[in-house]
Amino acid sequence: MTMWMRLTLVLVIAVMCQVSNGEDQDEELELLNRAKPPKENYVVSRELKDMLVVSMQNIVSNNDLVSQLTQKVVQNMLSVGESKKEMENLNRSHLEEVAKLREQIEGMEAELRGQIEGVDTELKSQIEGVDTKVTSQIGANIEEIRGELSQISTEVTIISAEGGLRDQRCAKVCAGTTGRRSTSWVNFSSTGLSVTVDISGCGFVTLPTITTSLEGYIFGKTTAGTEIYSVNTSSFQTYIEAKYASYRSNASNYSWNIEWIAVGYTC
């Protein structure tokens, strides 16, 4: 039982008690009237009537107050009931909105997951395509190189070489000169000259076979020829013997230089 119902019950009981008290007073007045002499009965009866009227007015006033309080209690109870219904409706509405939001979030997560999986699949496909393309290109380049190697002229033939024979497709002829104005001659005797020749640009991987010749002015019987020493894959040294000391000292003026041809393997 709620507080308002308890209050209503108390007020109803109070009204019933007041009505009961009024009925008891009427009975007492009637008994008094019978017991007293006729003259006094009139006076007492008059006073009792006045008291009774006042009591009845109080009872009516209390009844009106109780009715008003009862109406307010009922209104409050109805208002409380409506408030409860509104709260229940609000709670139900909030729960429904939360459920909708949850469904939307789950749908967005599923959509995002699908997009990520789609991107991963697309990236994998692209990477696989690039790998396939690169592999294909490398294979084509290898075949092209093989074709070029197979078309390399075999006119250069080495029949003997330091370290043994190799694939003739790797044979190479390389030639050059020390230059008329750039040969760095070094004196090694009163009439002798030497120079170191750089052949690193040939790319030999084995010791090449080298042939040299002296080129310039005023020679012939003026020199005793050239000799080759200290051969490796990137350089060699050559020596010449001049007939006269004056020739040796004027080697640069005579534009003497070493022209050379080297044959060897590059692979």
Phi, psi and omega per residue, in radians:
M1 nan 2.290 -3.091
T2 -1.398 2.951 -3.109
M3 -1.104 -0.721 -3.131
W4 -1.137 -0.670 3.114
M5 -1.143 -0.695 3.107
R6 -1.099 -0.740 -3.132
L7 -1.104 -0.719 3.120
T8 -1.077 -0.744 3.139
L9 -1.095 -0.691 3.141
V10 -1.135 -0.739 -3.132
L11 -1.137 -0.705 3.116
V12 -1.089 -0.750 3.128
I13 -1.082 -0.684 -3.138
A14 -1.115 -0.728 3.120
V15 -1.091 -0.771 3.137
M16 -1.068 -0.644 3.134
C17 -1.171 -0.713 3.141
Q18 -1.134 -0.712 3.107
V19 -1.102 -0.730 3.122
S20 -1.094 -0.699 3.130
N21 -1.132 -0.627 3.112
G22 -1.129 -0.732 3.123
E23 -1.121 -0.688 3.115
D24 -1.110 -0.691 3.133
Q25 -1.129 -0.629 3.098
D26 -1.096 -0.752 -3.134
E27 -1.123 -0.716 -3.135
E28 -1.134 -0.688 3.124
L29 -1.102 -0.701 -3.139
E30 -1.124 -0.704 3.121
L31 -1.150 -0.683 3.130
L32 -1.148 -0.699 3.138
N33 -1.084 -0.672 3.134
R34 -1.229 -0.581 -3.041
A35 -1.429 -0.483 -3.053
K36 -1.561 2.846 3.089
P37 -1.142 2.833 -3.043
P38 -1.063 -0.679 -3.099
K39 -1.192 -0.811 -3.135
E40 -1.188 -0.550 -3.131
N41 -1.041 -0.596 -3.107
Y42 -1.177 -0.754 -3.134
V43 -1.158 -0.836 -3.134
V44 -1.093 -0.719 -3.132
S45 -1.077 -0.692 3.137
R46 -1.106 -0.776 -3.129
E47 -1.152 -0.724 -3.137
L48 -1.134 -0.637 3.120
K49 -1.115 -0.735 3.124
D50 -1.078 -0.763 3.128
M51 -1.097 -0.666 -3.126
L52 -1.152 -0.693 3.125
V53 -1.092 -0.754 3.135
V54 -1.088 -0.733 -3.137
S55 -1.115 -0.735 -3.132
M56 -1.133 -0.663 3.101
Q57 -1.115 -0.725 3.106
N58 -1.097 -0.693 -3.123
I59 -1.129 -0.754 3.133
V60 -1.094 -0.740 3.128
S61 -1.083 -0.751 3.116
N62 -1.131 -0.671 3.126
N63 -1.083 -0.723 3.100
D64 -1.089 -0.734 3.139
L65 -1.111 -0.747 3.132
V66 -1.107 -0.707 3.130
S67 -1.085 -0.751 3.125
Q68 -1.105 -0.795 3.129
L69 -1.095 -0.685 3.132
T70 -1.109 -0.751 3.108
Q71 -1.074 -0.741 3.120
K72 -1.118 -0.700 3.120
V73 -1.086 -0.767 3.138
V74 -1.095 -0.782 3.121
Q75 -1.046 -0.764 3.126
N76 -1.090 -0.718 3.134
M77 -1.124 -0.730 3.089
L78 -1.110 -0.716 3.122
S79 -1.097 -0.736 3.100
V80 -1.090 -0.744 3.116
G81 -1.076 -0.748 3.106
E82 -1.131 -0.687 3.110
S83 -1.085 -0.712 3.106
K84 -1.081 -0.744 3.127
K85 -1.105 -0.733 3.118
E86 -1.104 -0.725 3.102
M87 -1.089 -0.752 3.109
E88 -1.090 -0.730 3.111
N89 -1.116 -0.731 3.115
L90 -1.101 -0.770 3.121
N91 -1.069 -0.763 3.130
R92 -1.102 -0.738 3.126
S93 -1.111 -0.738 3.115
H94 -1.109 -0.736 3.120
L95 -1.086 -0.712 3.121
E96 -1.127 -0.746 3.119
E97 -1.108 -0.732 3.104
V98 -1.076 -0.731 3.121
A99 -1.103 -0.717 3.110
K100 -1.119 -0.781 3.113
L101 -1.070 -0.706 3.112
R102 -1.088 -0.734 3.107
E103 -1.110 -0.733 3.114
Q104 -1.085 -0.763 -3.141
I105 -1.108 -0.766 3.114
E106 -1.092 -0.682 3.099
G107 -1.124 -0.728 3.108
M108 -1.130 -0.711 3.101
E109 -1.085 -0.759 3.130
A110 -1.111 -0.730 3.126
E111 -1.118 -0.760 3.124
L112 -1.113 -0.721 3.114
R113 -1.079 -0.705 3.116
G114 -1.133 -0.713 3.118
Q115 -1.104 -0.749 3.126
I116 -1.094 -0.769 3.114
E117 -1.097 -0.647 3.107
G118 -1.136 -0.732 3.114
V119 -1.117 -0.749 3.118
D120 -1.049 -0.768 3.141
T121 -1.104 -0.752 -3.138
E122 -1.118 -0.749 3.121
L123 -1.099 -0.737 3.117
K124 -1.075 -0.736 3.124
S125 -1.098 -0.749 3.128
Q126 -1.117 -0.752 3.134
I127 -1.107 -0.762 3.108
E128 -1.087 -0.677 3.102
G129 -1.118 -0.727 3.114
V130 -1.133 -0.759 3.121
D131 -1.036 -0.791 3.135
T132 -1.090 -0.747 -3.128
K133 -1.130 -0.775 -3.139
V134 -1.116 -0.776 3.132
T135 -1.066 -0.739 3.125
S136 -1.112 -0.731 -3.136
Q137 -1.142 -0.730 3.118
I138 -1.088 -0.755 3.116
G139 -1.070 -0.712 3.115
A140 -1.135 -0.700 3.114
N141 -1.118 -0.710 3.128
I142 -1.095 -0.773 3.116
E143 -1.103 -0.662 3.117
E144 -1.130 -0.739 3.121
I145 -1.120 -0.720 3.107
R146 -1.083 -0.714 3.111
G147 -1.092 -0.737 3.117
E148 -1.125 -0.685 3.117
L149 -1.119 -0.671 -3.128
S150 -1.203 -0.391 -3.135
Q151 -1.640 -0.008 3.120
I152 -1.109 2.349 -3.101
S153 -1.119 2.398 3.107
T154 -1.794 0.422 3.118
E155 -1.190 -0.482 3.068
V156 -1.463 2.011 -3.120
T157 -2.182 2.198 3.081
I158 -1.807 2.115 -3.105
I159 -1.699 -0.264 3.047
S160 -2.730 2.562 -3.093
A161 -2.780 2.726 3.053
E162 -1.136 2.220 3.134
G163 1.556 0.007 3.080
G164 1.695 2.886 -3.128
L165 -1.352 2.674 3.109
R166 -2.322 -3.010 3.123
D167 -1.042 2.176 -3.083
Q168 -1.104 -0.371 3.089
R169 -1.191 -0.272 3.108
C170 -1.635 -0.019 -3.138
A171 -1.243 2.451 -3.077
K172 -2.492 2.437 3.016
V173 -1.827 2.223 -3.101
C174 -2.284 2.356 -3.086
A175 -2.401 2.784 3.128
G176 -3.058 -3.049 3.119
T177 -2.532 2.674 3.085
T178 -1.396 -0.235 3.051
G179 1.640 2.380 -3.121
R180 -1.150 -0.558 -3.091
R181 -1.876 -0.022 -3.028
S182 -2.163 0.093 3.136
T183 -1.294 2.203 -3.120
S184 -1.665 1.475 -3.119
W185 -1.276 2.545 3.116
V186 -2.221 2.270 3.110
N187 -1.339 2.299 3.066
F188 -2.170 -0.087 3.035
S189 -2.761 -3.082 -3.110
S190 -1.105 -0.473 -3.137
T191 -2.248 -0.021 -3.053
G192 -1.677 2.602 3.102
L193 -2.313 2.646 3.075
S194 -2.463 2.765 3.104
V195 -2.659 2.529 3.077
T196 -1.734 2.217 -3.077
V197 -1.832 2.261 3.137
D198 -1.568 2.104 3.093
I199 -2.145 0.388 -3.081
S200 -1.112 -0.470 -3.141
G201 -1.177 -0.220 -3.136
C202 -1.324 -0.467 3.109
G203 1.325 0.506 3.134
F204 -1.217 2.513 3.070
V205 -1.935 -0.132 3.043
T206 -2.280 2.897 -3.135
L207 -1.139 2.167 -3.127
P208 -1.467 2.875 2.998
T209 -1.641 2.196 -2.972
I210 -2.100 2.386 3.035
T211 -2.157 2.319 -3.093
T212 -2.165 2.832 3.068
S213 -2.658 2.482 3.091
L214 -1.523 2.270 -3.116
E215 -2.189 2.458 3.124
G216 2.697 -2.680 -3.113
Y217 -1.959 2.735 3.028
I218 0.956 1.266 3.004
F219 -2.544 -2.653 -2.947
G220 1.736 -1.874 3.116
K221 -1.359 -0.001 -3.129
T222 -1.395 -0.306 -3.120
T223 -2.191 2.803 -3.132
A224 -1.809 0.322 3.115
G225 1.667 3.134 -3.110
T226 -2.083 2.647 3.096
E227 -2.275 2.595 -3.068
I228 -1.953 2.367 3.124
Y229 -2.402 2.845 2.976
S230 0.883 0.926 3.129
V231 -1.379 2.350 2.956
N232 -2.482 -3.021 -3.056
T233 -1.277 -0.193 -3.085
S234 -2.149 -0.182 -3.130
S235 -2.875 2.943 2.996
F236 -2.713 2.868 3.093
Q237 -2.031 2.547 3.107
T238 -2.310 2.589 -3.099
Y239 -2.209 2.525 3.021
I240 -2.294 2.693 3.122
E241 -2.103 1.979 -3.141
A242 -1.410 2.673 -3.129
K243 -1.276 -0.596 -3.115
Y244 -2.238 2.637 3.121
A245 -1.116 -0.553 -3.137
S246 -1.144 -0.566 3.104
Y247 -1.158 -0.711 -3.139
R248 -1.074 -0.749 -3.090
S249 -1.252 -0.295 -3.127
N250 -1.921 0.371 -3.093
A251 -1.003 -0.725 -3.136
S252 -1.200 -0.659 3.117
N253 -1.151 -0.530 3.131
Y254 -1.479 0.031 3.140
S255 1.061 0.581 3.125
W256 -1.175 2.408 3.081
N257 -2.701 2.820 -3.111
I258 -1.787 2.127 3.003
E259 -1.783 2.397 -2.984
W260 -2.446 2.723 3.029
I261 -2.331 2.276 3.138
A262 -2.198 2.423 3.111
V263 -2.202 2.244 -3.136
G264 -2.913 -3.003 -3.115
Y265 -1.766 2.459 3.098
T266 -1.912 0.000 3.081
C267 -2.701 nan nan
